[in-house]
Amino acid sequence: KITENAKKSLASLKRENPRLEPTLAIIQAHNDHSIQERNKNFAKEVGVRVVHICLPADSSKDEIVNEILRLNEDPNVQGLALDLPESFCSSKVLNTVKPEKDVDGLSDVNLGRLVRGDVSDCLVPPTACAVMELVKDLGGKVVLVVGASGAVGAALRCMLQRNGAMTMSCCWKDPQLQTKLHHANTVIAGSAKPDDVPVSWIKPGTTVISCSHDVTSSGQLSCGQQNTLAAESVSSLAIAMRMQNMVKNTERWIQSQQYRKWDLRCLKLQPLSPVPSDIEISRAQSPKAVDVLAKEIGLLTDEIEIHGQTKAKVRLSLLERLKDQPDGKYVLVAGITPTPLGEGKSTVTIGLVQALTAHLHINSFACLRQPSQGPTFGVKGGAAGGGYAQVIPMEEFNLHLTGDIHAITAANNLLAAAIDARILHESTQSDKALYNRLVPVVNGVRGFSAIQLARLRRLGINKTDPGTLTEEEISKFVRLDIDPSTITWQRVVDTNDRFLRKIMIGQANTEKGFVRQAQFDIAVASEIMAILALTTSLQDMKERLGRVVVANDKKGDAVTAEDLGVTGALAVLMKDAIKPTLMQTLEGTPVFVHAGPFANIAHGNSSVLADKIALKLVGEKGFVVTEAGFGADIGMEKFFNIKCRASGLVPSVVVLVATVRALKMHGGGPSVTAGAPLKKEYMEENLQLVADGCCNLQKQIQIAQLFGVPVVVALNVFKTDSPAEVDLVCEIAKQSGAFDAVPCNHWSAGGRGAVKLAHAVEKAASQTNSFKYLYSLELPIVEKIRIIAQKVYGAQDIELSPAAQSQVDCYTRQGFGNLPICMAKTHLSLSHQPERKGVPTGFILPISDVRASIGAGFIYPLVGTMSTMPGLPTRPCFYDIDLDPVTEQVKGLF
């Protein structure tokens, strides 16, 4: 009956979850193979898959614990049982099993719930269930539990007492055993009766039930025929109960995989005036432990990898678990054309999610880029937001984080080394020598690796035996014939080092005269960073890495990372970097920090994966707020035309950030020098300057409208802004087509200062969305460039240099013409001339060169000269950064 009920229940679960394959793992450390067969037979009848792990009988406890830990982390195993000798059943071993996988209910967590009466929330040990199934009408009866110690004995006594029995317990050596046996109506023997205990001690008519500590043993109590009821084995019944528990566990596992409502405890803020430094504010707040935050937002224990106390990697398996969960609303924060005065896009992003979640109680997630150490130690400083709207701990956010940029650096430089090494070896070896080294004999066997077989197929050579290739085929296989003058792949380092912008490599005698000019880029300018930001899965990332074009061969065909055989190694180096990092805001709301591509060279947005995971976690009514680099003409345009194409996600709202001070500069205000006092125009009311500068804001609103997305203007308010200036900007913004325009004070007040913005975003997101891309990918490369230049920047036309036109022709011939465009242009002006503020018109946009990031999936034209390696200023930020050797606290970050 028990088996049949379990079978029906599991069949019902499988109908609702067609891909369900419940798996029970059983660890056995003895040589009784009949136990395996009985478990398998019951499991087969119920519909459970059983995996037996048979360890040697002389295994140590540590070996058993290691096996349990492995199975705890196996997402394909829903239940875990132990068939071990009694000597192994210590608390250390039993409590290693995760409570949610403990089908035998032997862990302290399950037993504690049973003792407290939380029967619906625990699994009862199968042996105890089997005994309770056999005993009847316990009310007022005396039950003696003898020889049953440990978890099973405790569970038995608890259940017997709960069913009205008067319970005694003892061991077989108890001096009072005879007396206790004489008074018992029912005897439950947890182990075999010793020979020195006479059967006559058990009074006639007593019900005797035999079970063992090992739930699958058939241990019989040898007590003769004097009893009214002969001893019964509970073994088969216990196995049936185990399968019943497994079905319950599977049902709970299915429920655990479903979307969970957030149970978020927000952190209280007590803003001070004047506002302290960012790092002082960060340190004054005590962040939640990241595992607590993860649980609050519905992440499962096995979906996070904790790095310290306040950050964790989130595994991509979550996307599969929540694939049927509707996405939340998708909000992009962009800005007007940047000025040295700063507009505060990151601060708005954080302030907005703090307002949504901590004050309006709407699920929200911020998705930010990871900052490069170049700006952190150079001019800009950190990028964790600011004031009372920032990510904490800000020093961890700004320094290393979980090492993603280091992984990118390692992968990038491995590929660079592979290029030069291949050129060297091809130039110094014959075809035969190359072949023998590329396909060596190992242990008497010669074979191609998987990536070499893939290269053979691309070459049209359908052979798998290295001994069957002709001389011509061998030559085609071993010779990449890279043209050194076409190498586009550079080495990288995450430090502003201007002296690496041009270098000579290969000058050691060992490089045999192979000298060429090369360069270093900053690490975040690597195409691998752009790939990380745009990838949608581990498989997609591996394919993108393989498609990376590093140079042309001497025939003009593209040479890829796949041709060099390095794709798998790159993927290995990036396997952890692909997981977004979970952190929190000052008010305890969740943040994903992931990827950090440059906005002028690459697309300047955080990762697709972080957005996708966040959109599932917030739920259908929640919001994911992500930030685009620089002005709307750069970061937002690339977000829509490149990132949204890669992700398939549709944006709901654009939040366009502006400040009165920055608008004054666009209106013709005096230039600003870093570190110098601001001119009076920026400190006093000047409505004319503000009105004149609003032309840039109007243009950026119009750019957003090209994509059919509603715009909300967020005006970051400074204490020097007059009410009239603030009102003027908001009025002009709404007249220019913005859905709303809202002054914000989150920098000084936290989320409370952005509540009006949150309300405006919520209303705008409910509007009908008519999102569309700016151009068709089928258009020629030059035409796509022209559309961006004219419609977004306001250029009269474009002008390609001969080198740029040559590259366009080459990429078109190589089959890359249908990729989106990622313009590499100054962020300081809508035009190519940084000094031209406001809304320049009538200019011709010069395209000096055109390059390609084929793995990332875009063509990037260079507008004028574009440095991929920043330099340090006369007084870098590192002058102010220090470490207290006693407290180990970082000082001077901002």
Secondary structure, DSSP 8 states (H G I E B T S, - for coil): -HHHHHHHHHHHHHHHSTT---EEEEEE-SS-HHHHHHHHHHHHHHT-EEEEEE--TT--HHHHHHHHHHHHT-TT--EEEEE--GGG--HHHHTTS-GGGBTT--SHHHHHHHHHT-GGGS---HHHHHHHHH----TT-EEEEES--HHHHHHHHHHHHHTT-EEEEE-TT-TTHHHHHHH-SEEEESS---TTS-GGGS-TT-EEEE--SSTT-------TT-SSEEEEE-HHHHHHHHHHHHHHHHHHHHHHHS--------------SS---HHHHHHHS----HHHHHHHTT--GGGEEEETTTEEEE-THHHHHTTTS---EEEEEEESS--TT---HHHHHHHHHHIIIIIT---EEEEE----HHHHHSSS---SEETTEEEESHHHHHTTTTSHHHHHHHHHHHHHHHHHHHHHHHHHS-HHHHHHHHS-EETTEE---HHHHHHHHHTT-----GGG--HHHHHHHH---B-GGG----EEESS--GGGSSEEE--SGGGTT--EEE-EEEGGGSHHHHHHHH--SHHHHHHHHHH-EEEEBTTS-EEEHHHHT-HHHHHHHHTTTTS-EEEEETTS-EEEE-----TTTS--B--HHHHHHHHHHH-TT-EEEEEBSSSIIIIIHHIIIIIHHHH-----EEEEEEEHHHHHHHTT-----TTS---HHHHS--HHHHHHHHHHHHHHHHHHHHTT--EEEEEE--TT--HHHHHHHHHHHHHTT-SEEEEE-HHHHGGGGGHHHHHHHHHHHTS------SS-TTS-HHHHHHHIIIIII--SEEEE-HHHHHHHHHHHHTT-TTS-B--B--SSSSSS-TT--S---S-EEEEEEEEEETTTTEEEEEES---SS----SS-GGGS-EE-TTT--EES--
